[in-house]
Amino acid sequence: MDDPVSILAAVGAVAIASQLFQGSVKVLKEGEAQHTPAEYKSEAAYKKLSAPYASSDRKKAMAPRLALDPKSPASKEGCPLATLPQLFKEAVGEKKDMIALMVERPLPAVAGKVVPPALPLAQWKSWTFGQYYDECRTVARAMIALGLEPFDGVNVFGFNSPEWLMGELGAIMAGGVAAGIYPTDLPDQVVYKSQHSSASIAVVENEAMLQIFIDNKAQLPKLKAVIVWAAKDPSKLADFAGVKVVQWSQLAEIGAKVPEEELDKRTAALQPGNVCTYIYTSGTTGSPKAVMISHDNIIFSSTATLYHLDGLIATSKGMQERVLSFLPLSHVAGMMMDIVIPLVLGAKRPGYMTVAFARPYDLKMSSIGDRLRCVQPTMFLGVPRVWAKIAEKMKAIGKSTKGIKKVLATWAKAKGLEHARHCQMGGSGAKPAFYGLANTLVLSKVKMALGLNQCKFGFTGAAPITTETLEYFGQLGIQINEVYGMSECTGITSASTDPAHMWGSCGWACAGVELKVFKEGPGKNVEADICKDLGSPSEEEQGEICFRGRHIMIGYMANPDLGAEHVKEIDGKNHDAIDSEGWLHSGDKGAIDARGMLKITGRYKELIIGAGGENIAPVPIEDNVKKLCPAVSNFMMVGDKRKFNVAMVTLKAQGANGELPGGDLLDGDAVGLVEGVTTITQACKSEKFIDLIRQAIVATNKDGQCCPMNASTIQKFTILPRDFSSSTGELTPTLKTRRGEVEKANSKLLDLLYDAKGDYLSSI
């Protein structure tokens, strides 16, 4: 019974016969477009508007960049002008009794390292759209009573919760500007963002977050009030230094002092082109910049995202879509997914969307799967590290499977991978013989175990994802679609979809959005050659990825209180970001093929300039080493303006989750590779372990696809004593590597590595 044929025979001839039919799914053919040409064109909007296309003034209403063709989703017909409060009110309409928000309350306590099981959904606290809207208005009235003036900043600081959403939308309704803070931000980052955003009110989760504002009040002269939504001991909350401290439960009483009409007047004064939120960039280099996102920016981007899904979501009356909120809401993707898209759906589609919240410790304690299985989201957004962590956990389970189960699982995944490859752009979409049986017996059960059995659309963004991760989920029947964008374009410019995707590509431009690749060097906005083979584009086919449209930011905000030099600096950054033709320059390098499919090949700020002036893209090299040696967690090349390239390596460690670096004990694929090596400390000194990494580097150096020239090769490496994390400064809150910070923190070690005689230097 060790071969698949014998196993299939045991299942039963009738079951087999029912699965012999080789069906197929819809996959777009080469040259077949998902949208009509009219839906893409917005050039006419730029001929009508006058430059400049960016402003640093938070009080300036930027005219929406409307497409003139009424068939375009970027036209006022395709996406009517509105503000978020107007959209919210429209969404309440027929959906007022539908469930908008759900959260486990009270949150079960963790006993040691044991995570309590998920509460049944019937026991979760919920808000209907009507209740959600009313509570946001209560928050808005209370903020006005507490002294919020139009265009004041409102900081929201804490883990995802209904109060986070209500704090943001309440601030916007009252005429303020929401300025979210990552829950992992350090005190100096919190203070900088609060000061820069001219925050008069902060909405925080707990006493520890409140304490940061208390300790730094001298630097925050405009702060008038702090609202705490989950204080452990509310009786101990006290005002400080002229700042009022209130509990969430007191907001209704405070807000009752402000007439409904006064709030309506504030809301009516908002314009679609006004800023509604500041999205602070991750800050891979320098201080984070405040990206000003207008009401129109984010409503259009959310509308375009749903349009890109081509009628997949909320298509019938009463149809419920579900998302799990766990990614930072201060990031543009979190805001779009958890706050704005549900409002667009409620206002514009027959169905509706319910946002369910993860527990604050789910990522730290690897219990996110419990929430997924409970909620069964129909849409799921995960950054690459989240997808990779799920895959690692599933692979570890797979390794422990033995005998007939192992053989059956291997056979089923092979069938799934074959089908997934047929579903690439231009493929047949064919299901191989016995695919249905493989799905019934194995693949569907794996999806159910993951909690993704109801997922209609899975996607990823914020950082590159490896093809290996895409293939792993693809074989299970879970297509991860790559979304490309940045805060400056409200999160999305292009995306792949189930009928039109290619692993390694970020799809094509959303309808109503212009996307082009411009050549480097002299000349203004000269397009690069069309890429013939997206798998290996030539230099002539690559250039800077640029885009324009209704989703482009107002600009980076300059706070005049910080002085004339600050304003001048930010105006310069706006000039560099958005040119005189309205094109936003991404700083990313890429190529576009004849189908319009986009591939990211690097980031200009990350490019290593070799000793001979060569441009070296580190990410493909780094990814290949991690693919060949799965024990590696992070692999970062260094070599800019140096005589050759070296690398710093971190290993997979227990407790490492992106936010925390974990400890010394090895984890996942790093466990059991070398007998007797169970810790990072031991691995740093183990010749056998070191040689495993060395072999991966040597093989990568010889791989012409990712390492096309001798100047790209890695000559030396070291293993660092711990993994990277956001809490220790090597990763941004969205888990991108802060290369400059890593290099700076390890500068002495790097000098020793360059001077070392061999190809390896121990860091311990």
KEMITOR-841645 format. One record per residue (C-alpha): residue in three letters; z, y, x. Coordinates in steps of 0.5 Angstrom, whole numbers, padded with zeros to 4 digits, always signed. Example, Ala and Ser with C-alpha at 12.3 -4.5 7.8 and 13.67 -1.06 7.14 Angstrom:
<rs>
Ala+0016-0009+0025 Ser+0014-0002+0027 
</rs>
This chain:
<rs>
Met+0000+0000+0000 Asp-0001+0005+0006 Asp-0008+0007+0004 Pro-0010+0012-0001 Val-0015+0007-0005 Ser-0009+0002-0006 Ile-0005+0007-0008 Leu-0010+0010-0013 Ala-0011+0003-0015 Ala-0004+0002-0017 Val-0004+0008-0021 Gly-0009+0005-0026 Ala-0016+0004-0027 Val-0016+0008-0034 Ala-0013+0014-0030 Ile-0017+0014-0025 Ala-0024+0013-0029 Ser-0021+0020-0033 Gln-0021+0024-0026 Leu-0028+0021-0023 Phe-0032+0027-0026 Gln-0033+0032-0021 Gly-0032+0039-0024 Ser-0032+0046-0021 Val-0029+0053-0022 Lys-0033+0060-0022 Val-0034+0062-0016 Leu-0039+0068-0014 Lys-0045+0067-0011 Glu-0047+0071-0004 Gly-0050+0077-0006 Glu-0047+0077-0013 Ala-0042+0083-0015 Gln-0036+0083-0019 His-0037+0090-0022 Thr-0043+0094-0023 Pro-0046+0100-0018 Ala-0044+0105-0023 Glu-0036+0103-0023 Tyr-0036+0104-0015 Lys-0039+0111-0015 Ser-0035+0117-0014 Glu-0039+0121-0009 Ala-0040+0126-0014 Ala-0033+0128-0015 Tyr-0033+0131-0008 Lys-0039+0135-0009 Lys-0035+0138-0015 Leu-0028+0139-0011 Ser-0027+0144-0006 Ala-0024+0143+0001 Pro-0018+0142+0003 Tyr-0017+0135+0000 Ala-0010+0135+0003 Ser-0004+0140+0002 Ser+0003+0139+0005 Asp+0006+0144-0001 Arg+0010+0139-0005 Lys+0009+0144-0011 Lys+0002+0144-0011 Ala-0002+0140-0016 Met-0008+0137-0013 Ala-0014+0137-0018 Pro-0015+0129-0019 Arg-0021+0127-0016 Leu-0025+0125-0022 Ala-0032+0121-0022 Leu-0037+0124-0026 Asp-0040+0118-0029 Pro-0036+0116-0035 Lys-0038+0108-0034 Ser-0033+0109-0027 Pro-0026+0107-0028 Ala-0025+0113-0024 Ser-0027+0118-0029 Lys-0023+0121-0034 Glu-0026+0116-0039 Gly-0024+0110-0035 Cys-0017+0112-0033 Pro-0015+0118-0038 Leu-0011+0124-0034 Ala-0003+0123-0036 Thr+0003+0123-0033 Leu+0008+0117-0032 Pro+0013+0120-0037 Gln+0007+0120-0042 Leu+0005+0113-0040 Phe+0012+0111-0041 Lys+0012+0114-0048 Glu+0005+0111-0050 Ala+0007+0104-0047 Val+0014+0104-0052 Gly+0009+0105-0058 Glu+0008+0098-0060 Lys+0012+0094-0055 Lys+0019+0098-0056 Asp+0022+0091-0058 Met+0019+0087-0052 Ile+0023+0085-0046 Ala+0022+0090-0041 Leu+0027+0088-0036 Met+0032+0082-0034 Val+0037+0081-0029 Glu+0043+0076-0028 Arg+0049+0080-0030 Pro+0055+0079-0028 Leu+0052+0076-0022 Pro+0055+0069-0020 Ala+0059+0070-0013 Val+0057+0066-0007 Ala+0062+0061-0005 Gly+0061+0061+0003 Lys+0054+0059+0004 Val+0053+0056-0003 Val+0049+0060-0007 Pro+0051+0059-0015 Pro+0045+0056-0019 Ala+0041+0061-0023 Leu+0043+0063-0030 Pro+0039+0060-0036 Leu+0034+0066-0038 Ala+0038+0066-0045 Gln+0044+0069-0041 Trp+0041+0074-0037 Lys+0042+0082-0039 Ser+0036+0085-0042 Trp+0033+0091-0044 Thr+0027+0092-0049 Phe+0022+0097-0047 Gly+0025+0102-0052 Gln+0032+0101-0049 Tyr+0029+0102-0042 Tyr+0026+0109-0044 Asp+0032+0111-0048 Glu+0036+0110-0042 Cys+0031+0113-0037 Arg+0032+0119-0042 Thr+0039+0119-0041 Val+0039+0119-0034 Ala+0034+0125-0034 Arg+0039+0129-0038 Ala+0045+0127-0034 Met+0041+0129-0028 Ile+0039+0136-0031 Ala+0046+0137-0032 Leu+0048+0135-0025 Gly+0044+0141-0023 Leu+0037+0138-0021 Glu+0032+0143-0021 Pro+0024+0142-0021 Phe+0021+0139-0015 Asp+0028+0137-0012 Gly+0029+0131-0009 Val+0032+0125-0012 Asn+0034+0119-0007 Val+0035+0112-0010 Phe+0038+0107-0005 Gly+0040+0100-0006 Phe+0037+0093-0008 Asn+0032+0092-0013 Ser+0036+0093-0020 Pro+0034+0096-0027 Glu+0038+0102-0025 Trp+0034+0103-0019 Leu+0028+0104-0024 Met+0032+0108-0029 Gly+0034+0113-0023 Glu+0027+0113-0021 Leu+0024+0115-0027 Gly+0029+0119-0030 Ala+0029+0123-0024 Ile+0021+0124-0025 Met+0022+0125-0033 Ala+0027+0131-0031 Gly+0022+0134-0026 Gly+0025+0132-0020 Val+0021+0128-0014 Ala+0024+0121-0013 Ala+0025+0119-0006 Gly+0027+0112-0005 Ile+0031+0109+0001 Tyr+0030+0102+0004 Pro+0036+0098+0003 Thr+0036+0096+0010 Asp+0036+0103+0013 Leu+0041+0105+0018 Pro+0045+0112+0017 Asp+0041+0116+0021 Gln+0035+0114+0017 Val+0038+0115+0010 Val+0040+0122+0012 Tyr+0034+0124+0015 Lys+0030+0122+0009 Ser+0035+0126+0004 Gln+0035+0132+0008 His+0027+0132+0009 Ser+0026+0131+0001 Ser+0031+0136-0001 Ala+0035+0132-0005 Ser+0040+0135-0010 Ile+0042+0128-0013 Ala+0043+0121-0010 Val+0043+0115-0014 Val+0046+0109-0010 Glu+0048+0102-0011 Asn+0055+0102-0008 Glu+0061+0105-0004 Ala+0058+0103+0003 Met+0052+0107+0001 Leu+0056+0113-0002 Gln+0060+0113+0004 Ile+0054+0115+0008 Phe+0053+0121+0004 Ile+0060+0123+0005 Asp+0060+0122+0012 Asn+0054+0126+0013 Lys+0055+0132+0008 Ala+0055+0137+0013 Gln+0047+0136+0014 Leu+0046+0135+0007 Pro+0047+0142+0004 Lys+0043+0141-0002 Leu+0046+0135-0005 Lys+0050+0136-0011 Ala+0052+0129-0014 Val+0052+0122-0012 Ile+0051+0117-0018 Val+0054+0110-0017 Trp+0051+0104-0021 Ala+0055+0098-0018 Ala+0062+0101-0015 Lys+0067+0095-0014 Asp+0072+0099-0016 Pro+0070+0105-0020 Ser+0077+0108-0020 Lys+0077+0110-0013 Leu+0071+0114-0014 Ala+0072+0121-0012 Asp+0068+0128-0011 Phe+0068+0131-0004 Ala+0066+0137-0001 Gly+0063+0140-0007 Val+0059+0134-0009 Lys+0060+0131-0016 Val+0061+0123-0016 Val+0060+0119-0022 Gln+0059+0112-0025 Trp+0053+0110-0028 Ser+0057+0109-0035 Gln+0059+0116-0035 Leu+0051+0119-0035 Ala+0051+0118-0043 Glu+0057+0123-0044 Ile+0054+0128-0038 Gly+0047+0128-0041 Ala+0049+0129-0048 Lys+0051+0137-0045 Val+0043+0137-0045 Pro+0039+0138-0051 Glu+0033+0133-0052 Glu+0029+0139-0052 Glu+0030+0142-0045 Leu+0028+0135-0043 Asp+0022+0135-0047 Lys+0020+0142-0044 Arg+0021+0139-0037 Thr+0017+0133-0038 Ala+0011+0137-0041 Ala+0011+0142-0035 Leu+0009+0136-0031 Gln+0001+0136-0029 Pro-0002+0129-0027 Gly-0004+0132-0020 Asn+0004+0134-0019 Val+0008+0130-0014 Cys+0012+0124-0017 Thr+0015+0121-0011 Tyr+0015+0121-0004 Ile+0013+0114+0000 Tyr+0016+0115+0007 Thr+0012+0111+0012 Ser+0015+0105+0015 Gly+0015+0109+0022 Thr+0012+0104+0027 Thr+0012+0110+0031 Gly+0016+0117+0031 Ser+0020+0119+0025 Pro+0017+0117+0018 Lys+0013+0122+0014 Ala+0013+0123+0007 Val+0007+0121+0003 Met+0006+0125-0003 Ile+0004+0121-0009 Ser+0002+0124-0015 His+0002+0122-0022 Asp-0005+0121-0023 Asn-0006+0117-0016 Ile-0001+0112-0018 Ile-0003+0111-0025 Phe-0011+0110-0023 Ser-0009+0105-0017 Ser-0005+0101-0022 Thr-0011+0101-0027 Ala-0016+0100-0022 Thr-0011+0094-0019 Leu-0011+0091-0026 Tyr-0019+0092-0027 His-0020+0088-0021 Leu-0017+0082-0024 Asp-0022+0082-0029 Gly-0019+0081-0035 Leu-0014+0076-0033 Ile-0007+0079-0035 Ala-0004+0081-0041 Thr-0011+0080-0045 Ser-0008+0078-0052 Lys-0003+0081-0057 Gly+0004+0079-0055 Met+0002+0075-0048 Gln+0008+0076-0043 Glu+0007+0077-0036 Arg+0013+0076-0031 Val+0014+0079-0024 Leu+0020+0078-0020 Ser+0022+0084-0017 Phe+0025+0083-0010 Leu+0021+0087-0005 Pro+0023+0094-0003 Leu+0022+0099-0009 Ser+0022+0105-0004 His+0015+0102-0002 Val+0009+0104-0005 Ala+0007+0096-0007 Gly+0014+0095-0010 Met+0013+0101-0014 Met+0007+0100-0017 Met+0008+0092-0018 Asp+0015+0093-0021 Ile+0015+0100-0024 Val+0008+0103-0026 Ile+0004+0097-0027 Pro+0008+0094-0033 Leu+0007+0101-0036 Val+0000+0101-0035 Leu+0000+0094-0038 Gly+0004+0096-0044 Ala+0000+0103-0046 Lys-0007+0100-0045 Arg-0007+0092-0046 Pro-0005+0088-0052 Gly+0000+0084-0048 Tyr+0006+0086-0044 Met+0010+0085-0037 Thr+0017+0083-0036 Val+0020+0085-0029 Ala+0026+0080-0027 Phe+0030+0082-0021 Ala+0032+0077-0016 Arg+0039+0077-0013 Pro+0041+0082-0007 Tyr+0042+0076-0002 Asp+0036+0072-0004 Leu+0032+0073+0002 Lys+0038+0073+0007 Met+0040+0066+0004 Ser+0033+0063+0003 Ser+0035+0062-0005 Ile+0029+0066-0007 Gly+0026+0059-0010 Asp+0032+0059-0015 Arg+0029+0065-0018 Leu+0022+0063-0018 Arg+0023+0057-0021 Cys+0028+0060-0027 Val+0023+0066-0028 Gln+0016+0063-0027 Pro+0012+0069-0025 Thr+0005+0070-0027 Met+0004+0075-0022 Phe+0007+0074-0015 Leu+0007+0079-0009 Gly+0010+0077-0002 Val+0009+0080+0004 Pro+0006+0075+0010 Arg+0013+0073+0012 Val+0015+0071+0005 Trp+0009+0067+0004 Ala+0010+0064+0011 Lys+0018+0063+0010 Ile+0016+0059+0004 Ala+0011+0055+0007 Glu+0015+0053+0013 Lys+0021+0051+0008 Met+0016+0046+0005 Lys+0013+0043+0011 Ala+0020+0042+0013 Ile+0021+0038+0007 Gly+0014+0035+0008 Lys+0016+0032+0015 Ser+0022+0029+0012 Thr+0018+0025+0007 Lys+0016+0018+0009 Gly+0012+0012+0007 Ile+0008+0011+0000 Lys+0010+0019-0002 Lys+0008+0021+0005 Val+0001+0018+0004 Leu+0000+0020-0003 Ala+0002+0027-0001 Thr-0003+0027+0005 Trp-0009+0025+0001 Ala-0007+0030-0005 Lys-0007+0036+0000 Ala-0013+0034+0003 Lys-0017+0034-0004 Gly-0014+0040-0005 Leu-0016+0043+0001 Glu-0023+0041+0000 His-0023+0044-0007 Ala-0020+0051-0004 Arg-0026+0051+0002 His-0031+0050-0004 Cys-0028+0056-0007 Gln-0029+0061-0002 Met-0034+0066-0003 Gly-0041+0063-0004 Gly-0038+0056-0005 Ser-0040+0051-0010 Gly-0033+0051-0013 Ala-0033+0044-0014 Lys-0027+0039-0015 Pro-0028+0033-0011 Ala-0027+0026-0014 Phe-0020+0025-0016 Tyr-0018+0032-0015 Gly-0015+0032-0022 Leu-0011+0026-0020 Ala-0009+0029-0014 Asn-0007+0035-0018 Thr-0003+0031-0023 Leu+0001+0027-0019 Val+0002+0032-0013 Leu+0000+0039-0013 Ser+0002+0041-0020 Lys+0009+0038-0018 Val+0009+0042-0012 Lys+0007+0048-0015 Met+0013+0047-0020 Ala+0018+0046-0015 Leu+0016+0053-0012 Gly+0016+0056-0019 Leu+0009+0058-0018 Asn+0006+0054-0023 Gln+0005+0059-0028 Cys+0002+0064-0023 Lys-0004+0067-0025 Phe-0005+0072-0019 Gly-0002+0071-0012 Phe-0003+0076-0007 Thr+0000+0079+0000 Gly-0001+0086+0003 Ala+0003+0090+0008 Ala+0001+0086+0014 Pro-0004+0081+0017 Ile-0003+0074+0014 Thr-0006+0068+0018 Thr-0011+0063+0016 Glu-0006+0057+0017 Thr-0002+0060+0011 Leu-0008+0062+0006 Glu-0010+0054+0007 Tyr-0003+0051+0006 Phe-0002+0055+0000 Gly-0010+0054-0002 Gln-0009+0046-0001 Leu-0004+0047-0007 Gly-0008+0050-0011 Ile-0005+0057-0010 Gln-0010+0062-0008 Ile-0007+0068-0004 Asn-0011+0074-0005 Glu-0011+0079+0001 Val-0010+0087-0001 Tyr-0011+0092+0003 Gly-0009+0099+0003 Met-0003+0104+0006 Ser+0002+0109+0003 Glu-0003+0114+0004 Cys-0008+0111-0001 Thr-0003+0109-0006 Gly-0002+0102-0004 Ile-0009+0099-0005 Thr-0016+0100-0003 Ser-0019+0093-0003 Ala-0017+0086-0005 Ser-0020+0079-0006 Thr-0020+0075-0013 Asp-0020+0068-0014 Pro-0027+0068-0016 Ala-0029+0072-0010 His-0025+0071-0003 Met-0026+0069+0004 Trp-0020+0067+0008 Gly-0019+0073+0013 Ser-0022+0078+0009 Cys-0019+0083+0005 Gly-0024+0083-0001 Trp-0028+0089-0003 Ala-0027+0096-0006 Cys-0023+0097-0012 Ala-0028+0100-0018 Gly-0028+0107-0017 Val-0026+0107-0010 Glu-0031+0109-0004 Leu-0030+0104+0002 Lys-0034+0105+0009 Val-0033+0104+0016 Phe-0035+0109+0021 Lys-0037+0109+0028 Glu-0033+0111+0034 Gly-0035+0116+0039 Pro-0039+0123+0038 Gly-0042+0124+0031 Lys-0039+0125+0024 Asn-0038+0120+0019 Val-0043+0115+0022 Glu-0043+0108+0019 Ala-0043+0102+0023 Asp-0048+0097+0022 Ile-0047+0092+0017 Cys-0044+0086+0019 Lys-0048+0079+0020 Asp-0042+0075+0021 Leu-0035+0077+0018 Gly-0032+0071+0023 Ser-0034+0075+0029 Pro-0037+0082+0028 Ser-0040+0085+0034 Glu-0037+0092+0037 Glu-0043+0096+0034 Glu-0041+0093+0027 Gln-0034+0095+0028 Gly-0031+0102+0027 Glu-0025+0106+0023 Ile-0024+0104+0016 Cys-0024+0110+0012 Phe-0024+0111+0004 Arg-0024+0116-0001 Gly-0023+0117-0009 Arg-0018+0118-0014 His-0012+0114-0011 Ile-0012+0119-0004 Met-0005+0122-0003 Ile-0004+0129-0004 Gly-0002+0130+0003 Tyr+0004+0129+0008 Met+0010+0133+0005 Ala+0013+0139+0010 Asn+0019+0142+0008 Pro+0020+0149+0010 Asp+0027+0149+0011 Leu+0026+0145+0017 Gly+0022+0151+0020 Ala+0015+0153+0022 Glu+0014+0148+0027 His+0015+0143+0023 Val+0010+0145+0017 Lys+0005+0146+0023 Glu+0006+0139+0025 Ile+0005+0136+0018 Asp-0001+0141+0017 Gly-0004+0138+0023 Lys-0002+0131+0021 Asn-0006+0132+0014 His-0012+0135+0018 Asp-0012+0129+0022 Ala-0011+0124+0016 Ile-0016+0127+0011 Asp-0023+0130+0014 Ser-0027+0136+0011 Glu-0031+0131+0007 Gly-0025+0128+0003 Trp-0025+0121+0007 Leu-0018+0118+0009 His-0018+0116+0016 Ser-0014+0109+0016 Gly-0013+0108+0024 Asp-0015+0101+0022 Lys-0021+0098+0026 Gly-0026+0093+0021 Ala-0032+0091+0019 Ile-0036+0090+0012 Asp-0042+0085+0011 Ala-0048+0086+0006 Arg-0043+0083+0001 Gly-0038+0089+0001 Met-0033+0084+0004 Leu-0028+0088+0009 Lys-0025+0085+0015 Ile-0019+0088+0019 Thr-0020+0087+0026 Gly-0015+0091+0029 Arg-0011+0097+0029 Tyr-0013+0103+0034 Lys-0006+0105+0035 Glu-0004+0097+0037 Leu-0010+0097+0041 Ile-0009+0095+0049 Ile-0013+0099+0054 Gly-0014+0094+0059 Ala-0014+0096+0067 Gly-0022+0097+0066 Gly-0022+0101+0060 Glu-0023+0095+0055 Asn-0021+0095+0048 Ile-0016+0089+0047 Ala-0014+0087+0040 Pro-0007+0084+0041 Val-0006+0081+0033 Pro-0012+0075+0034 Ile-0009+0073+0040 Glu-0002+0073+0038 Asp-0003+0069+0032 Asn-0007+0064+0035 Val-0001+0063+0040 Lys+0003+0062+0034 Lys-0002+0057+0031 Leu-0002+0053+0037 Cys+0006+0053+0038 Pro+0009+0054+0031 Ala+0016+0054+0034 Val+0014+0061+0036 Ser+0017+0066+0031 Asn+0014+0073+0034 Phe+0009+0074+0040 Met+0008+0081+0042 Met+0003+0082+0048 Val+0004+0088+0052 Gly-0001+0091+0057 Asp-0003+0098+0055 Lys-0005+0102+0062 Arg-0002+0096+0066 Lys-0006+0091+0071 Phe-0006+0085+0066 Asn-0003+0083+0060 Val+0004+0079+0059 Ala+0008+0077+0053 Met+0015+0077+0050 Val+0016+0071+0045 Thr+0022+0070+0040 Leu+0023+0063+0037 Lys+0025+0061+0030 Ala+0032+0061+0029 Gln+0037+0060+0024 Gly+0039+0066+0020 Ala+0033+0070+0022 Asn+0030+0073+0016 Gly+0026+0079+0018 Glu+0032+0083+0016 Leu+0037+0080+0020 Pro+0035+0076+0027 Gly+0039+0070+0026 Gly+0043+0067+0031 Asp+0042+0062+0037 Leu+0041+0056+0034 Leu+0034+0054+0033 Asp+0030+0053+0026 Gly+0024+0050+0023 Asp+0019+0048+0027 Ala+0023+0049+0034 Val+0028+0044+0032 Gly+0027+0037+0035 Leu+0021+0039+0040 Val+0025+0037+0046 Glu+0030+0033+0046 Gly+0037+0036+0047 Val+0034+0043+0046 Thr+0038+0046+0040 Thr+0039+0053+0042 Ile+0035+0059+0044 Thr+0039+0059+0050 Gln+0037+0052+0052 Ala+0030+0053+0051 Cys+0029+0059+0055 Lys+0031+0055+0061 Ser+0028+0048+0059 Glu+0021+0047+0063 Lys+0019+0042+0057 Phe+0020+0048+0052 Ile+0017+0053+0056 Asp+0011+0049+0058 Leu+0009+0048+0050 Ile+0009+0055+0050 Arg+0005+0056+0056 Gln+0000+0051+0054 Ala-0001+0055+0047 Ile-0002+0061+0052 Val-0007+0057+0056 Ala-0011+0055+0050 Thr-0012+0061+0047 Asn-0014+0065+0054 Lys-0020+0060+0053 Asp-0021+0061+0046 Gly-0027+0066+0046 Gln-0026+0067+0039 Cys-0020+0071+0039 Cys-0020+0072+0047 Pro-0027+0075+0048 Met-0026+0077+0055 Asn-0022+0076+0061 Ala-0018+0083+0060 Ser-0016+0080+0054 Thr-0012+0074+0057 Ile-0004+0073+0058 Gln-0002+0072+0065 Lys+0006+0072+0064 Phe+0011+0071+0059 Thr+0018+0071+0057 Ile+0023+0068+0052 Leu+0027+0073+0049 Pro+0035+0071+0047 Arg+0034+0073+0040 Asp+0029+0074+0034 Phe+0026+0081+0032 Ser+0029+0084+0025 Ser+0029+0091+0021 Ser+0037+0091+0023 Thr+0036+0091+0030 Gly+0030+0096+0030 Glu+0024+0091+0032 Leu+0021+0091+0025 Thr+0020+0096+0020 Pro+0023+0095+0013 Thr+0016+0092+0011 Leu+0017+0087+0017 Lys+0011+0090+0021 Thr+0013+0090+0029 Arg+0015+0096+0032 Arg+0011+0095+0038 Gly+0014+0101+0042 Glu+0021+0100+0040 Val+0020+0093+0042 Glu+0017+0095+0049 Lys+0022+0101+0050 Ala+0028+0096+0049 Asn+0026+0091+0054 Ser+0023+0096+0059 Lys+0027+0093+0065 Leu+0026+0086+0063 Leu+0018+0088+0063 Asp+0018+0091+0070 Leu+0022+0085+0072 Leu+0016+0080+0069 Tyr+0011+0084+0072 Asp+0014+0083+0079 Ala+0016+0076+0078 Lys+0012+0071+0082 Gly+0011+0065+0077 Asp+0008+0066+0070 Tyr+0015+0065+0067 Leu+0021+0069+0067 Ser+0028+0067+0064 Ser+0031+0073+0060 Ile+0038+0070+0060 
</rs>
